[in-house]
Amino acid sequence: MSSPKPAGKNATGKVAAAKNIGLVAAVSIGVGGMIGAGIFSILGVVASISGSAMWISFLIGGIVVAFPAYSYVKLGQAFPSIGGAVTFMVKGWGDTKKAGTFNVFQYLAFVISIALYATGFAAYAQGFWDIPSQFYAIGVVLLFTLINFVGSRLMGRAESTIVIIKVTILIIFVIAAFVTFTPQSRENLSPSNWTGAVAMIVGAGVLFVGYEGFGLITNAAANMKNPIKEVPRAIWISLAIVVVIYLAVSIGVVGQVPLTQLKTLGDSALAVAAEPALGQFGFTLISIAALLSTASAVNATLFGSANVAYQIAKNGGLPPAFDKKLWGKDVEGLFITTGLVILFVLIFPLSAVASMGSAGFLLVYMAVNIGHLRVRSQTGAKAWPLYVGIVLCLVLFVFLFSYMVMEDLSSAIAMVITFLVSWLVELWWRGRTHRSFRQLLDEVEHRPKDAAAAGS
């Protein structure tokens, strides 16, 4: 992506954001945000749950995420801002403790996602040099904390290139996998090997974190020339690309690796699946793509979640330690984020982190959709997709949380504690300081008219 152009000033004398994000850049943000640790690291985890029906789990996840995406499209058109879902939550729920609780929880969901990406990076890095995985995971988080502290312009410019590289490598794998399909491959995919409907739904819940990145497009809406047109196009195009890639890759993986072996591979399933079609070169190629993908996801989400924390703190949702300046930079929130990520990396394995991340974003999407119902007259959204989105996210969450309780009780307990901590932080800090989201609400009140004017 090109470096930002100098910002001008609006009529009130405030510095205006540079309108330099076009459709291609926005689609790149969405695809890059989704195709990360989800596809490279948790295929084996999903296979152990839904077996050869793994591709159906990806399809279910794609269907479910389409409804929150519709909500984000309408909200992003009406209220374009760098706050994205933070803004949507406040706009829908108002200046309330509920909005603050969900925004703190959303921030922690991003922290969990970064831990997932870092753990995925470590798993593939071990294939090149076998040292304890936590050293790699913590190392990559600290590296990108330093990069974001010094200045992330170089990584920002590299994001589009990384997206192109990893998508190209996945396409190469898909082509090679389908070309080398054998009768055994078709047997692996046979419906006779499918698991039951419950397992497919649980699998969809576990992998759902692989779809959450589309929301990053709405964080860029304020910097789009025409968000009325570009937000929906970017979200739907990026989702379509990712769903097709996920389906093709999951079918290719099941076709290349015997199911009994696939269920034991965990975080290296995709690299192992590339070997039958492309040999050792394929294993190395996928490993490199995974390292690039997970590393860029750590960088992008670390920077983005720190910005979310800053936005919440600035408008009253977190203690001011998150928005203090350190050495002249707004990075205290960045360092706190890094510390929390390292804590999750040290405590939880990859499968637990993936489930926690997915469960967290399912709750966030439900909250956004519920809040959207309250401002539907301002966004022009139809009611039925919002209700369907709420129901589907709730169903997927219930199945996923039940699985967490049965298979990894500690992750389920940690999920509950995370939400309770979010509520307690908001309750304590709001009660102590009487800070509010009034400023954020005032800022978005005038944006729908501006966006409409841009679209005319």
Secondary structure per residue as TSV (DSSP state, phi and psi in degrees):
chain	resnum	aa	ss	phi	psi
A	1	M	-	360.0	143.9
A	2	S	-	-71.7	156.0
A	3	S	-	-71.3	150.1
A	4	P	-	-63.1	145.1
A	5	K	-	-81.1	155.0
A	6	P	-	-57.5	138.8
A	7	A	-	-82.0	146.3
A	8	G	-	-96.2	-169.3
A	9	K	B	-117.5	145.2
A	10	N	-	-90.0	-172.1
A	11	A	T	-64.9	-25.7
A	12	T	T	-87.2	-1.6
A	13	G	S	89.5	-3.1
A	14	K	-	-78.6	151.9
A	15	V	B	-70.9	126.8
A	16	A	-	-92.9	148.0
A	17	A	-	-70.9	142.6
A	18	A	-	-69.9	130.3
A	19	K	-	-92.0	71.6
A	20	N	-	-119.2	13.9
A	21	I	B	-104.4	114.5
A	22	G	-	-96.7	-172.2
A	23	L	H	-64.0	-45.3
A	24	V	H	-61.7	-44.8
A	25	A	H	-64.0	-39.9
A	26	A	H	-66.4	-42.0
A	27	V	H	-63.0	-39.4
A	28	S	H	-61.5	-39.2
A	29	I	H	-62.4	-46.1
A	30	G	H	-65.7	-48.8
A	31	V	H	-63.9	-42.9
A	32	G	H	-63.9	-35.9
A	33	G	H	-70.8	-29.6
A	34	M	H	-89.7	-45.4
A	35	I	S	-83.6	88.0
A	36	G	S	-137.7	-127.3
A	37	A	H	-63.9	-25.3
A	38	G	H	-55.8	-49.6
A	39	I	H	-83.8	-30.8
A	40	F	H	-87.0	-24.2
A	41	S	H	-116.8	-24.4
A	42	I	S	-113.9	13.4
A	43	L	H	-60.0	-42.1
A	44	G	H	-64.9	-37.6
A	45	V	H	-63.6	-45.5
A	46	V	H	-65.8	-40.1
A	47	A	H	-62.2	-35.2
A	48	S	H	-67.9	-17.1
A	49	I	H	-99.5	-54.1
A	50	S	H	-103.0	-0.6
A	51	G	B	59.1	-139.3
A	52	S	T	-70.4	-9.3
A	53	A	T	-88.7	18.2
A	54	M	H	-54.8	-38.4
A	55	W	H	-65.7	-28.8
A	56	I	H	-69.6	-36.5
A	57	S	H	-61.0	-42.0
A	58	F	H	-64.5	-37.9
A	59	L	H	-65.6	-43.2
A	60	I	H	-60.3	-45.0
A	61	G	H	-59.6	-40.6
A	62	G	H	-65.3	-37.8
A	63	I	H	-67.1	-44.9
A	64	V	H	-63.0	-44.3
A	65	V	H	-69.6	-18.9
A	66	A	H	-62.3	-30.2
A	67	F	H	-77.7	-45.9
A	68	P	H	-59.4	-34.0
A	69	A	H	-62.1	-41.3
A	70	Y	H	-58.3	-43.2
A	71	S	H	-62.5	-44.9
A	72	Y	H	-64.9	-36.1
A	73	V	H	-58.7	-52.0
A	74	K	H	-65.8	-41.3
A	75	L	H	-69.3	-38.9
A	76	G	H	-66.0	-33.7
A	77	Q	H	-69.9	-41.1
A	78	A	H	-79.2	-36.8
A	79	F	S	-129.9	66.0
A	80	P	-	-67.4	126.4
A	81	S	-	-162.0	164.2
A	82	I	T	-75.2	-10.4
A	83	G	T	-76.0	-22.5
A	84	G	T	54.3	-123.4
A	85	A	H	-63.9	-26.2
A	86	V	H	-60.5	-47.2
A	87	T	H	-63.1	-44.0
A	88	F	H	-61.0	-41.3
A	89	M	H	-63.4	-44.8
A	90	V	H	-68.9	-41.0
A	91	K	H	-63.8	-40.8
A	92	G	H	-77.4	-40.4
A	93	W	H	-95.8	-11.6
A	94	G	-	80.1	-173.0
A	95	D	S	-82.2	72.3
A	96	T	S	-129.7	165.7
A	97	K	H	-67.4	-27.2
A	98	K	H	-62.8	-46.4
A	99	A	H	-60.9	-43.7
A	100	G	H	-63.1	-41.6
A	101	T	H	-61.9	-47.2
A	102	F	H	-68.1	-31.1
A	103	N	H	-72.6	-38.9
A	104	V	H	-63.9	-41.5
A	105	F	H	-63.8	-39.4
A	106	Q	H	-61.3	-42.0
A	107	Y	H	-59.2	-44.8
A	108	L	H	-66.8	-30.7
A	109	A	H	-64.7	-37.5
A	110	F	H	-65.1	-39.3
A	111	V	H	-59.7	-45.0
A	112	I	H	-62.5	-39.3
A	113	S	H	-62.5	-41.3
A	114	I	H	-62.8	-39.3
A	115	A	H	-61.5	-38.1
A	116	L	H	-62.9	-47.2
A	117	Y	H	-62.3	-42.7
A	118	A	H	-65.6	-39.3
A	119	T	H	-66.3	-39.1
A	120	G	H	-64.1	-41.5
A	121	F	H	-58.7	-45.0
A	122	A	H	-62.3	-38.4
A	123	A	H	-61.6	-41.8
A	124	Y	H	-78.3	-33.2
A	125	A	H	-63.8	-31.5
A	126	Q	T	-62.2	-24.2
A	127	G	T	-67.6	-19.9
A	128	F	T	-99.4	-34.5
A	129	W	S	-149.4	111.9
A	130	D	-	-82.9	87.5
A	131	I	S	-123.6	164.5
A	132	P	-	-50.2	132.2
A	133	S	H	-60.7	-31.0
A	134	Q	H	-65.7	-27.0
A	135	F	H	-63.8	-43.7
A	136	Y	H	-64.2	-45.8
A	137	A	H	-62.4	-47.4
A	138	I	H	-68.5	-38.2
A	139	G	H	-61.2	-43.8
A	140	V	H	-69.0	-33.8
A	141	V	H	-65.9	-45.0
A	142	L	H	-66.0	-37.0
A	143	L	H	-60.6	-47.7
A	144	F	H	-78.6	-20.5
A	145	T	H	-63.9	-43.5
A	146	L	H	-63.6	-43.6
A	147	I	H	-62.3	-43.5
A	148	N	H	-68.5	-30.9
A	149	F	H	-69.1	-46.0
A	150	V	H	-69.9	-39.7
A	151	G	-	145.9	122.6
A	152	S	-	-98.0	17.6
A	153	R	H	-59.7	-41.4
A	154	L	H	-62.3	-45.1
A	155	M	H	-66.3	-34.5
A	156	G	H	-61.1	-42.4
A	157	R	H	-67.1	-29.1
A	158	A	H	-82.2	-15.3
A	159	E	H	-58.5	-46.6
A	160	S	H	-62.3	-39.3
A	161	T	H	-64.7	-42.6
A	162	I	H	-62.9	-40.6
A	163	V	H	-60.1	-45.3
A	164	I	H	-62.2	-42.6
A	165	I	H	-63.5	-48.9
A	166	K	H	-71.0	-34.7
A	167	V	H	-66.9	-39.9
A	168	T	H	-61.8	-44.4
A	169	I	H	-63.5	-40.6
A	170	L	H	-64.5	-38.8
A	171	I	H	-64.5	-40.6
A	172	I	H	-60.2	-44.0
A	173	F	H	-61.2	-46.4
A	174	V	H	-60.5	-46.8
A	175	I	H	-60.7	-47.3
A	176	A	H	-63.8	-40.0
A	177	A	H	-65.6	-42.5
A	178	F	H	-72.9	-35.2
A	179	V	H	-66.1	-34.6
A	180	T	T	-97.8	16.0
A	181	F	-	-59.2	139.7
A	182	T	-	-121.5	172.2
A	183	P	H	-55.1	-34.0
A	184	Q	H	-66.1	-34.9
A	185	S	H	-61.5	-45.1
A	186	R	H	-66.6	-33.4
A	187	E	H	-66.5	-39.4
A	188	N	H	-59.0	-35.0
A	189	L	T	-89.4	-2.6
A	190	S	-	-59.3	139.4
A	191	P	G	-55.6	-21.7
A	192	S	G	-64.7	-19.4
A	193	N	G	-98.0	1.0
A	194	W	B	-70.3	150.3
A	195	T	-	-87.4	178.7
A	196	G	-	-73.6	171.6
A	197	A	H	-60.7	-37.7
A	198	V	H	-61.7	-44.8
A	199	A	H	-63.2	-39.0
A	200	M	H	-62.2	-42.1
A	201	I	H	-68.6	-42.0
A	202	V	H	-61.9	-42.6
A	203	G	H	-58.9	-41.6
A	204	A	H	-61.9	-36.4
A	205	G	H	-65.8	-44.1
A	206	V	H	-62.6	-41.3
A	207	L	H	-85.6	-2.2
A	208	F	G	-59.0	-28.6
A	209	V	G	-59.7	-22.5
A	210	G	G	-71.3	-8.9
A	211	Y	G	-106.5	-8.3
A	212	E	G	-71.2	-17.4
A	213	G	G	-66.8	-12.9
A	214	F	G	-61.0	-27.2
A	215	G	G	-63.6	-21.4
A	216	L	H	-62.3	-23.8
A	217	I	H	-62.4	-38.4
A	218	T	H	-69.9	-23.9
A	219	N	H	-68.9	-20.5
A	220	A	T	-95.6	-1.7
A	221	A	G	-59.6	-36.2
A	222	A	G	-65.3	-21.6
A	223	N	G	-101.8	12.8
A	224	M	B	-92.9	145.1
A	225	K	S	-67.5	-36.4
A	226	N	-	-142.0	76.7
A	227	P	H	-61.8	-26.4
A	228	I	H	-56.5	-41.3
A	229	K	H	-94.0	-38.5
A	230	E	H	-79.0	-33.6
A	231	V	H	-61.9	-53.4
A	232	P	H	-63.9	-40.8
A	233	R	H	-61.4	-46.0
A	234	A	H	-64.5	-43.1
A	235	I	H	-66.4	-48.1
A	236	W	H	-70.0	-38.6
A	237	I	H	-66.0	-45.7
A	238	S	H	-65.2	-39.8
A	239	L	H	-64.4	-42.4
A	240	A	H	-61.5	-44.4
A	241	I	H	-60.4	-46.8
A	242	V	H	-68.8	-42.3
A	243	V	H	-61.3	-44.9
A	244	V	H	-61.5	-45.3
A	245	I	H	-63.6	-44.7
A	246	Y	H	-60.6	-44.5
A	247	L	H	-63.7	-45.9
A	248	A	H	-64.7	-43.5
A	249	V	H	-65.5	-44.1
A	250	S	H	-65.2	-38.2
A	251	I	H	-65.2	-42.8
A	252	G	H	-62.2	-40.8
A	253	V	H	-65.1	-47.7
A	254	V	H	-62.6	-35.8
A	255	G	H	-71.1	-23.8
A	256	Q	H	-96.9	-22.7
A	257	V	S	-122.9	129.2
A	258	P	-	-55.0	141.3
A	259	L	H	-59.9	-38.6
A	260	T	H	-62.2	-36.3
A	261	Q	H	-76.7	-40.5
A	262	L	H	-58.4	-38.5
A	263	K	T	-68.1	-15.5
A	264	T	T	-101.8	-2.9
A	265	L	-	-82.0	-22.7
A	266	G	G	60.0	-120.9
A	267	D	G	-82.6	-5.2
A	268	S	G	-108.3	15.6
A	269	A	H	-58.5	-43.7
A	270	L	H	-67.0	-41.6
A	271	A	H	-64.7	-42.6
A	272	V	H	-64.4	-37.6
A	273	A	H	-66.8	-22.9
A	274	A	H	-77.7	-18.0
A	275	E	H	-66.5	-45.2
A	276	P	H	-58.3	-36.0
A	277	A	H	-88.5	-35.0
A	278	L	H	-123.0	1.9
A	279	G	H	70.6	-160.1
A	280	Q	H	-60.6	-31.8
A	281	F	H	-58.5	-41.1
A	282	G	H	-65.0	-42.3
A	283	F	H	-59.6	-46.6
A	284	T	H	-65.2	-41.4
A	285	L	H	-62.2	-46.8
A	286	I	H	-65.4	-39.0
A	287	S	H	-61.9	-42.2
A	288	I	H	-64.5	-44.0
A	289	A	H	-61.3	-39.5
A	290	A	H	-65.3	-41.7
A	291	L	H	-63.4	-45.0
A	292	L	H	-61.9	-45.1
A	293	S	H	-66.6	-49.7
A	294	T	H	-68.6	-36.3
A	295	A	H	-64.6	-44.2
A	296	S	H	-67.1	-32.6
A	297	A	H	-68.2	-39.3
A	298	V	H	-59.6	-46.9
A	299	N	H	-62.1	-51.2
A	300	A	H	-65.2	-42.5
A	301	T	H	-76.6	-34.0
A	302	L	H	-61.4	-46.2
A	303	F	H	-66.2	-44.0
A	304	G	H	-68.3	-42.8
A	305	S	H	-70.1	-33.3
A	306	A	H	-64.7	-37.6
A	307	N	H	-66.3	-38.3
A	308	V	H	-60.8	-45.2
A	309	A	H	-59.9	-41.3
A	310	Y	H	-63.4	-44.0
A	311	Q	H	-62.4	-42.7
A	312	I	H	-64.0	-45.4
A	313	A	H	-64.5	-43.9
A	314	K	H	-58.0	-35.0
A	315	N	T	-104.1	12.2
A	316	G	T	107.3	10.7
A	317	G	S	-97.9	-20.5
A	318	L	S	-135.6	161.4
A	319	P	-	-56.5	151.1
A	320	P	G	-67.8	-7.0
A	321	A	G	-57.1	-26.4
A	322	F	G	-76.5	-19.8
A	323	D	T	-121.0	16.5
A	324	K	-	-75.5	155.8
A	325	K	-	-90.3	141.7
A	326	L	B	-130.0	121.5
A	327	W	T	53.7	38.1
A	328	G	T	79.3	7.4
A	329	K	B	-124.1	150.7
A	330	D	S	-83.6	69.2
A	331	V	-	-123.5	1.9
A	332	E	H	-61.7	-39.4
A	333	G	H	-61.6	-34.8
A	334	L	H	-62.0	-44.8
A	335	F	H	-69.4	-38.1
A	336	I	H	-64.1	-41.4
A	337	T	H	-58.7	-45.4
A	338	T	H	-59.3	-44.2
A	339	G	H	-61.5	-41.9
A	340	L	H	-66.3	-40.4
A	341	V	H	-60.1	-46.6
A	342	I	H	-61.0	-37.3
A	343	L	H	-60.3	-46.2
A	344	F	H	-66.3	-38.1
A	345	V	H	-61.3	-40.5
A	346	L	H	-73.4	-28.8
A	347	I	H	-93.2	-39.5
A	348	F	-	-115.9	143.4
A	349	P	-	-75.1	170.3
A	350	L	H	-58.6	-44.8
A	351	S	H	-61.4	-39.5
A	352	A	H	-68.8	-41.1
A	353	V	H	-64.3	-40.6
A	354	A	H	-61.6	-45.5
A	355	S	H	-64.1	-41.6
A	356	M	H	-64.8	-41.9
A	357	G	H	-63.1	-45.0
A	358	S	H	-63.0	-46.6
A	359	A	H	-61.0	-40.0
A	360	G	H	-61.2	-45.8
A	361	F	H	-74.9	-27.7
A	362	L	H	-61.6	-41.5
A	363	L	H	-67.1	-40.6
A	364	V	H	-61.8	-45.1
A	365	Y	H	-64.4	-38.4
A	366	M	H	-60.6	-45.3
A	367	A	H	-64.0	-41.2
A	368	V	H	-62.7	-43.6
A	369	N	H	-65.1	-40.9
A	370	I	H	-63.3	-45.4
A	371	G	H	-62.5	-34.9
A	372	H	H	-62.6	-35.3
A	373	L	H	-57.7	-28.7
A	374	R	H	-78.9	-21.2
A	375	V	T	-119.3	20.9
A	376	R	H	-59.6	-31.7
A	377	S	H	-64.7	-24.2
A	378	Q	H	-88.6	-23.3
A	379	T	H	-100.2	-18.9
A	380	G	T	76.9	14.4
A	381	A	-	-75.2	148.1
A	382	K	-	-77.3	149.3
A	383	A	H	-74.7	-39.6
A	384	W	H	-63.3	-38.3
A	385	P	H	-64.6	-31.4
A	386	L	H	-68.7	-44.0
A	387	Y	H	-64.9	-42.4
A	388	V	H	-62.3	-41.9
A	389	G	H	-60.6	-42.0
A	390	I	H	-61.5	-46.9
A	391	V	H	-65.0	-46.7
A	392	L	H	-64.8	-42.9
A	393	C	H	-63.9	-38.4
A	394	L	H	-65.4	-45.1
A	395	V	H	-60.8	-47.0
A	396	L	H	-63.6	-38.8
A	397	F	H	-63.7	-44.0
A	398	V	H	-61.3	-45.5
A	399	F	H	-63.4	-44.1
A	400	L	H	-66.8	-44.2
A	401	F	H	-66.4	-36.6
A	402	S	H	-62.4	-40.8
A	403	Y	H	-62.1	-42.1
A	404	M	H	-62.2	-40.6
A	405	V	H	-63.3	-41.4
A	406	M	H	-78.2	-37.4
A	407	E	H	-99.3	-30.8
A	408	D	-	-150.9	80.0
A	409	L	H	-58.6	-32.7
A	410	S	H	-62.7	-36.8
A	411	S	H	-70.0	-35.8
A	412	A	H	-66.1	-42.3
A	413	I	H	-64.0	-43.0
A	414	A	H	-62.0	-35.2
A	415	M	H	-63.8	-45.3
A	416	V	H	-64.2	-44.0
A	417	I	H	-62.3	-39.6
A	418	T	H	-59.1	-43.1
A	419	F	H	-69.2	-41.1
A	420	L	H	-63.9	-39.7
A	421	V	H	-62.3	-41.0
A	422	S	H	-58.9	-44.7
A	423	W	H	-66.5	-43.1
A	424	L	H	-67.3	-40.5
A	425	V	H	-60.5	-47.0
A	426	E	H	-64.1	-44.8
A	427	L	H	-62.5	-47.1
A	428	W	H	-67.4	-48.7
A	429	W	H	-73.8	-37.5
A	430	R	H	-64.9	-41.4
A	431	G	H	-67.3	-32.5
A	432	R	H	-77.9	-39.4
A	433	T	H	-107.0	-17.1
A	434	H	-	58.9	26.3
A	435	R	-	-71.0	155.2
A	436	S	-	-140.3	173.9
A	437	F	S	-96.9	17.0
A	438	R	H	-56.8	-39.8
A	439	Q	H	-61.5	-44.7
A	440	L	H	-64.9	-40.8
A	441	L	H	-63.1	-40.9
A	442	D	H	-63.5	-37.8
A	443	E	H	-65.9	-37.6
A	444	V	H	-86.6	-11.9
A	445	E	H	-60.3	-34.1
A	446	H	T	-96.1	-2.9
A	447	R	H	-77.7	-33.0
A	448	P	H	-56.6	-40.5
A	449	K	H	-66.2	-41.6
A	450	D	H	-61.3	-43.6
A	451	A	H	-64.3	-41.1
A	452	A	H	-63.4	-38.7
A	453	A	H	-64.7	-36.3
A	454	A	H	-66.2	-31.5
A	455	G	H	-84.0	-12.3
A	456	S	-	-81.5	360.0
